[in-house]
Amino acid sequence: MREFDVVVVGCGAAGLMSAYELTKRNIPVLIVSRGLGATAMSSGTIDLMGYFPSGVFVENPLDAVGEVAEKYPQHPYGVLGGGFEVDSDERKKNAVLRAREALSEFLSMEIGVKYVGDLNRNVFVSNPLGTLKPTALYQISMRNGVLENLSDKSIHIIGFKGYPDFDASFYAKSLAYFAKILKINLKDVKSMVISLPTFENKHNILAVNIARLLEKEDYLDSFAKTIVNNLKGKHADIIGFPAVLGLENTENIIKRLEEQLGSQVFEIPSLPPSVPGLRLQQKLERAVSQYDGAKIIKGIEVLRIHKRNRKVEKIEISMERRREEIKCSAVVLATGSFIGGGLKEHEGEIVEGIFGLPVCDQKGKFLEGIKILKLLREGLFSKDGHPVFAVGIKVDNMFRPVGLDGTPVYENLFAAGAILSGYNRISEKSGLGIAISTGYFAGNVVANFVR
Ligand SMILES: Cc1cc2nc3c(=O)[nH]c(=O)nc-3n(C[C@H](O)[C@H](O)[C@H](O)COP(=O)(O)OP(=O)(O)OC[C@H]3O[C@@H](n4cnc5c(N)ncnc54)[C@H](O)[C@@H]3O)c2cc1C
């Protein structure tokens, strides 16, 4: 039987961040995952806090982490600050400190895609529909497209024939409209659709296939030439593309494009399938794998656990029709929510899929038999979000899942990320901020636990 100090279940941002904290301290860790989750599908920006639970826009995301922690001890940022065990002032202080530490750790990873931004200031980035969302950190390829950086600039948006995930003309009109609402003056927003070299007569081209080809210098040059020819001498201060500008060498690709086009270039964060999301996934996997003692295995489902005296002793996994038991001293549950696969529907109710942990709502009330349909609002795009997206497991201030009696179900089981309850990830815009900061903190707690 194989044995690891720690098994992390889930290889999204939360699981990988906790694994990073362990492996950099030479603690052997096995990361098992069924596949890719929400992290790889994300637009790749790190949203720390876009809107308060009340719906009010957040200007300073790090301050907002503190304010949320102060007011809501059951919110993941509240738990990060010490939860119900400490008073509200201390919770506020701790949460800000720990979130800052976690995000600074993330920013210091000198591997893979580079992130920029300011933890103390939200900016607006657009998505392929041209609508805007607040975020704290973004990939460097998105920098020139941050709304305030587009002010008083002439902009040209490029779409591709046969690439259905982006409508350049729609995006341009929508961006102009939303910029006006936010009182940002765009000098001029034009759009055009070009035929991509190699893909001339293709339909349903995938972003990742364009990204791979753009890694090749010859292709990049003919791509640039096609754009120059189509622009017919018309100059734009900034040229925006859907997020397809390489998987590995985006910074260099942008530099070369800027030289050849004579304009600044930016990428528009995308919807799934998302090249920026894949870049983020790759960055975190590489950061973890650079240390000996970390092993990532994908395509594995954790089927069940074996326990003894309120401790997880072994986990049972299935791999290529084989079953295997793995012994460990601690487990981090980072299986995400519905998209990741950590939460499931069973007979009309929401269940946690591996341990059968009880789930609760945003206020920390256990659901105990409440049906999913009761957690949906009538309007699809309800402004304050559907309560179902705040459902998850409840943890103590060491991020150990608790049962109905409020005590940890297992002494050596910890959790992080979107599996946690107490926040509405869709309406708050705090998804990856919470995954990274709770993953970081859980990793540190587990490191102390196994030592
Ligand atoms: C379309 C989309 C776009 C988004 N864009 C952004 C954004 O731009 N910025 C932002 O901040 N947030 C964004 N979010 C939210 C953010 O992506 C998530 O909150 C965050 O990625 C959650 O990370 P996680 O590690 O908790 O879970 P996930 O990334 O979902 O990872 C869960 C992992 O658990 C594994 N798993 C589940 N069950 C099992 C099992 N039984 N056995 C083994 N493995 C298992 C999965 O395979 C997966 O690897 C977006 C979400 C979506 C859906």
The ligand as an SDF file (V2000), in Angstrom:
LIG
                    3D

 53 58  0  0  0  0  0  0  0  0999 V2000
  -16.9590   29.5510  -15.9030 C   0  0  0  0  0  0  0  0  0  0  0  0
  -16.3270   30.0410  -14.6330 C   0  0  0  0  0  0  0  0  0  0  0  0
  -15.5170   31.1640  -14.6820 C   0  0  0  0  0  0  0  0  0  0  0  0
  -14.9310   31.6420  -13.4910 C   0  0  0  0  0  0  0  0  0  0  0  0
  -14.0990   32.7100  -13.5750 N   0  0  0  0  0  0  0  0  0  0  0  0
  -13.5000   33.1650  -12.4400 C   0  0  0  0  0  0  0  0  0  0  0  0
  -12.5600   34.2280  -12.4970 C   0  0  0  0  0  0  0  0  0  0  0  0
  -12.2180   34.7370  -13.5610 O   0  0  0  0  0  0  0  0  0  0  0  0
  -12.0200   34.6570  -11.3260 N   0  0  0  0  0  0  0  0  0  0  0  0
  -12.3220   34.1030  -10.1120 C   0  0  0  0  0  0  0  0  0  0  0  0
  -11.7940   34.5470   -9.0940 O   0  0  0  0  0  0  0  0  0  0  0  0
  -13.1790   33.0610  -10.0290 N   0  0  0  0  0  0  0  0  0  0  0  0
  -13.7570   32.5770  -11.1660 C   0  0  0  0  0  0  0  0  0  0  0  0
  -14.6150   31.5120  -11.0860 N   0  0  0  0  0  0  0  0  0  0  0  0
  -14.7770   30.8180   -9.7920 C   0  0  0  0  0  0  0  0  0  0  0  0
  -13.5130   29.9740   -9.5290 C   0  0  0  0  0  0  0  0  0  0  0  0
  -13.0980   29.3820  -10.7390 O   0  0  0  0  0  0  0  0  0  0  0  0
  -13.7640   28.8930   -8.4790 C   0  0  0  0  0  0  0  0  0  0  0  0
  -14.3700   29.4550   -7.3340 O   0  0  0  0  0  0  0  0  0  0  0  0
  -12.4400   28.2410   -8.0620 C   0  0  0  0  0  0  0  0  0  0  0  0
  -11.7250   27.8440   -9.2130 O   0  0  0  0  0  0  0  0  0  0  0  0
  -12.6920   27.0450   -7.1670 C   0  0  0  0  0  0  0  0  0  0  0  0
  -11.4690   26.3680   -6.9780 O   0  0  0  0  0  0  0  0  0  0  0  0
  -11.4250   24.9850   -6.1970 P   0  0  0  0  0  0  0  0  0  0  0  0
  -10.0140   24.5560   -6.1860 O   0  0  0  0  0  0  0  0  0  0  0  0
  -12.1340   25.1260   -4.9080 O   0  0  0  0  0  0  0  0  0  0  0  0
  -12.3090   23.9710   -7.0790 O   0  0  0  0  0  0  0  0  0  0  0  0
  -12.1080   23.4160   -8.5630 P   0  0  0  0  0  0  0  0  0  0  0  0
  -11.1950   24.2600   -9.3650 O   0  0  0  0  0  0  0  0  0  0  0  0
  -13.4940   23.2000   -9.0990 O   0  0  0  0  0  0  0  0  0  0  0  0
  -11.3950   22.0080   -8.3480 O   0  0  0  0  0  0  0  0  0  0  0  0
  -12.0550   20.8840   -7.8300 C   0  0  0  0  0  0  0  0  0  0  0  0
  -11.2080   19.6540   -8.0950 C   0  0  0  0  0  0  0  0  0  0  0  0
  -11.7200   18.5210   -7.3830 O   0  0  0  0  0  0  0  0  0  0  0  0
  -11.7200   17.3760   -8.2100 C   0  0  0  0  0  0  0  0  0  0  0  0
  -12.7030   16.3920   -7.6840 N   0  0  0  0  0  0  0  0  0  0  0  0
  -14.0220   16.5870   -7.3850 C   0  0  0  0  0  0  0  0  0  0  0  0
  -14.5510   15.4450   -6.8800 N   0  0  0  0  0  0  0  0  0  0  0  0
  -13.5590   14.5010   -6.8670 C   0  0  0  0  0  0  0  0  0  0  0  0
  -13.4720   13.1320   -6.4760 C   0  0  0  0  0  0  0  0  0  0  0  0
  -14.5240   12.4690   -5.9790 N   0  0  0  0  0  0  0  0  0  0  0  0
  -12.2800   12.4850   -6.5890 N   0  0  0  0  0  0  0  0  0  0  0  0
  -11.1970   13.1330   -7.0970 C   0  0  0  0  0  0  0  0  0  0  0  0
  -11.2260   14.4360   -7.4780 N   0  0  0  0  0  0  0  0  0  0  0  0
  -12.3800   15.1100   -7.3710 C   0  0  0  0  0  0  0  0  0  0  0  0
  -12.0390   17.9540   -9.5740 C   0  0  0  0  0  0  0  0  0  0  0  0
  -11.6940   17.0430  -10.5970 O   0  0  0  0  0  0  0  0  0  0  0  0
  -11.1580   19.2170   -9.5520 C   0  0  0  0  0  0  0  0  0  0  0  0
   -9.8200   18.8940   -9.8630 O   0  0  0  0  0  0  0  0  0  0  0  0
  -15.1950   31.0060  -12.2500 C   0  0  0  0  0  0  0  0  0  0  0  0
  -16.0130   29.8650  -12.2140 C   0  0  0  0  0  0  0  0  0  0  0  0
  -16.5720   29.3840  -13.3860 C   0  0  0  0  0  0  0  0  0  0  0  0
  -17.4300   28.1630  -13.3220 C   0  0  0  0  0  0  0  0  0  0  0  0
  1  2  1  0
  2  3  1  0
  2 52  2  0
  3  4  2  0
  4  5  1  0
  4 50  1  0
  5  6  2  0
  6  7  1  0
  6 13  1  0
  7  8  2  0
  7  9  1  0
  9 10  1  0
 10 11  2  0
 10 12  1  0
 12 13  2  0
 13 14  1  0
 14 15  1  0
 14 50  1  0
 15 16  1  0
 16 17  1  0
 16 18  1  0
 18 19  1  0
 18 20  1  0
 20 21  1  0
 20 22  1  0
 22 23  1  0
 23 24  1  0
 24 25  2  0
 24 26  1  0
 24 27  1  0
 27 28  1  0
 28 29  2  0
 28 30  1  0
 28 31  1  0
 31 32  1  0
 32 33  1  0
 33 34  1  0
 33 48  1  0
 34 35  1  0
 35 36  1  0
 35 46  1  0
 36 37  1  0
 36 45  1  0
 37 38  2  0
 38 39  1  0
 39 40  1  0
 39 45  2  0
 40 41  1  0
 40 42  2  0
 42 43  1  0
 43 44  2  0
 44 45  1  0
 46 47  1  0
 46 48  1  0
 48 49  1  0
 50 51  2  0
 51 52  1  0
 52 53  1  0
M  END
$$$$
